[in-house]
């Protein structure tokens, strides 16, 4: 069976970021490298209020400037 990739792909090394993300999928590992914080720690009430303040204040141009 022939390869569907160019010959140069034989020397491409794996991405470090892809490896971090793969390790981050393991529930036994807490990875700080992928940038995925636990949503349980998000201050949801405070964020909702901040979004509301920014998006409902007519003097602000939060979505256009």
C-alpha positions as CSV (number, residue, x, y, z in Angstrom):
1,X,0.0,0.0,0.0
2,X,1.4,3.4,-0.9
3,X,1.6,6.3,1.5
4,X,-0.8,9.2,1.0
5,X,1.7,11.7,2.4
6,X,4.7,13.4,0.8
7,X,8.0,11.7,1.3
8,X,9.2,14.7,3.4
9,X,6.6,13.7,6.1
10,X,8.9,10.8,7.1
11,X,11.2,13.2,8.9
12,X,8.6,15.5,10.5
13,X,8.8,15.3,14.3
14,X,5.7,15.3,16.5
15,X,4.5,18.6,17.9
16,X,5.3,19.4,21.5
17,X,1.9,21.0,21.9
18,X,0.2,18.0,20.5
19,X,2.1,15.8,23.0
20,X,1.0,18.1,25.9
21,X,-2.6,17.9,24.8
22,X,-2.4,14.1,24.6
23,X,-1.0,13.9,28.1
24,X,-3.6,16.4,29.3
25,X,-6.4,14.0,28.3
26,X,-5.2,11.5,30.9
27,X,-7.3,11.9,34.0
28,X,-4.4,10.9,36.2
29,X,-2.3,13.8,35.0
30,X,-2.8,17.5,35.9
31,X,-1.3,19.4,33.1
32,X,-0.6,23.1,33.3
33,X,0.9,23.2,29.9
34,X,-2.2,23.0,27.7
35,X,-3.9,26.0,29.2
36,X,-7.1,24.3,30.2
37,X,-8.1,25.4,33.7
38,X,-10.8,23.5,35.6
39,X,-14.1,25.2,34.8
40,X,-15.3,24.5,38.3
41,X,-13.0,27.3,39.5
42,X,-14.3,30.0,37.2
43,X,-16.0,32.8,39.1
44,X,-19.2,32.4,37.0
45,X,-21.3,35.0,38.9
46,X,-18.7,37.6,38.7
47,X,-17.9,36.9,35.0
48,X,-21.6,37.1,34.1
49,X,-21.9,40.5,35.9
50,X,-18.8,41.8,34.1
51,X,-20.1,40.7,30.7
52,X,-23.5,42.2,31.4
53,X,-21.9,45.5,32.5
54,X,-19.7,45.7,29.4
55,X,-22.4,44.7,26.9
56,X,-25.3,46.8,28.3
57,X,-23.5,50.1,28.9
58,X,-24.4,52.2,25.8
59,X,-21.4,54.5,26.4
60,X,-19.0,51.6,25.8
61,X,-18.1,50.4,22.4
62,X,-16.9,47.0,23.6
63,X,-17.7,45.2,20.4
64,X,-16.5,47.7,17.9
65,X,-13.4,49.5,19.2
